[in-house]
Protein backbone atom coordinates (compact mmCIF):
# COMPACT_ATOMS: atom_id res chain seq x y z
CA UNK A 1 0.00 0.00 0.00
CA UNK A 2 2.78 2.43 0.90
CA UNK A 3 4.56 1.78 -2.40
CA UNK A 4 1.41 2.52 -4.41
CA UNK A 5 0.89 5.78 -2.52
CA UNK A 6 4.46 6.85 -3.18
CA UNK A 7 4.10 6.13 -6.90
CA UNK A 8 0.82 8.02 -7.03
CA UNK A 9 2.42 11.06 -5.38
CA UNK A 10 5.31 11.00 -7.82
CA UNK A 11 2.96 10.67 -10.77
CA UNK A 12 0.97 13.63 -9.50
CA UNK A 13 4.13 15.71 -9.04
CA UNK A 14 5.25 14.91 -12.57
CA UNK A 15 1.88 15.78 -14.13
CA UNK A 16 1.53 19.04 -12.20
CA UNK A 17 5.12 19.99 -12.93
CA UNK A 18 4.60 19.31 -16.64
CA UNK A 19 1.47 21.45 -16.64
CA UNK A 20 3.21 24.42 -15.07
CA UNK A 21 6.20 23.93 -17.36
CA UNK A 22 3.96 24.07 -20.41
CA UNK A 23 2.20 27.15 -19.04
CA UNK A 24 5.53 28.89 -18.50
CA UNK A 25 6.74 28.11 -22.02
CA UNK A 26 3.99 30.29 -23.50
CA UNK A 27 5.10 33.18 -21.35
CA UNK A 28 8.82 32.71 -21.94
CA UNK A 29 8.43 32.43 -25.72
CA UNK A 30 6.53 35.72 -25.68
CA UNK A 31 3.44 34.44 -27.43
CA UNK A 32 1.30 37.24 -28.86
CA UNK A 33 -1.80 36.06 -27.05
CA UNK A 34 0.02 35.99 -23.70
CA UNK A 35 1.42 39.48 -24.23
CA UNK A 36 -2.04 40.78 -25.17
CA UNK A 37 -3.63 39.17 -22.11
CA UNK A 38 -1.07 40.67 -19.73
CA UNK A 39 -1.47 44.10 -21.38
CA UNK A 40 -5.25 43.84 -21.07
CA UNK A 41 -4.89 43.05 -17.38
CA UNK A 42 -2.82 46.22 -16.90
CA UNK A 43 0.57 44.68 -16.13
CA UNK A 44 3.76 46.34 -17.32
CA UNK A 45 5.56 45.08 -20.39
CA UNK A 46 7.80 42.12 -19.60
CA UNK A 47 5.91 41.02 -16.47
CA UNK A 48 4.93 37.82 -18.28
CA UNK A 49 8.63 36.92 -18.48
CA UNK A 50 8.97 37.22 -14.71
CA UNK A 51 5.88 35.09 -14.12
CA UNK A 52 7.07 32.53 -16.68
CA UNK A 53 10.50 32.25 -15.03
CA UNK A 54 8.95 31.85 -11.57
CA UNK A 55 6.53 29.21 -12.84
CA UNK A 56 9.30 27.27 -14.56
CA UNK A 57 11.68 27.36 -11.62
CA UNK A 58 9.07 26.25 -9.09
CA UNK A 59 7.75 23.59 -11.48
CA UNK A 60 11.24 22.10 -11.54
CA UNK A 61 11.60 22.47 -7.76
CA UNK A 62 8.38 20.50 -7.40
CA UNK A 63 10.29 17.43 -8.55
CA UNK A 64 12.87 17.71 -5.75
CA UNK A 65 11.52 16.05 -2.58
CA UNK A 66 13.05 18.59 -0.17
CA UNK A 67 11.54 21.58 -1.96
CA UNK A 68 8.29 20.09 -3.20
CA UNK A 69 6.14 21.40 -0.33
CA UNK A 70 7.41 24.97 -0.65
CA UNK A 71 7.09 24.79 -4.41
CA UNK A 72 3.50 23.55 -4.18
CA UNK A 73 2.56 26.43 -1.87
CA UNK A 74 4.12 29.00 -4.20
CA UNK A 75 2.49 27.54 -7.30
CA UNK A 76 -0.89 27.49 -5.60
CA UNK A 77 -0.51 31.10 -4.49
CA UNK A 78 0.48 32.37 -7.90
ZIWO-V346022 format. One record per backbone hydrogen bond with DSSP energy under -0.5 kcal/mol. NH is the residue of the N-H (numbers start at 1). CO is the residue of the C=O. Records with the same first field share a line. If there is no record, write none. Layout:
NH = CO  CO
//
This chain:
5 = 1
6 = 2
7 = 3
8 = 4
9 = 5
10 = 6
11 = 7
12 = 8
13 = 9
14 = 10
15 = 11
16 = 12
17 = 13
18 = 14
19 = 15
20 = 16
21 = 17
22 = 18
23 = 19
24 = 20
25 = 21
26 = 22
27 = 23
28 = 24
29 = 25
30 = 27
31 = 26
35 = 31
36 = 32
37 = 33
38 = 34
39 = 35
40 = 36
41 = 37
42 = 39
43 = 38
47 = 44
49 = 46
50 = 46
51 = 47
52 = 48
53 = 49
54 = 50
55 = 51
56 = 52
57 = 53
58 = 54
59 = 55
60 = 56
61 = 57
62 = 58
63 = 60
64 = 61
65 = 63
67 = 64
68 = 64
71 = 67
72 = 68
73 = 69
74 = 70
75 = 71
76 = 72
77 = 73
78 = 74
//
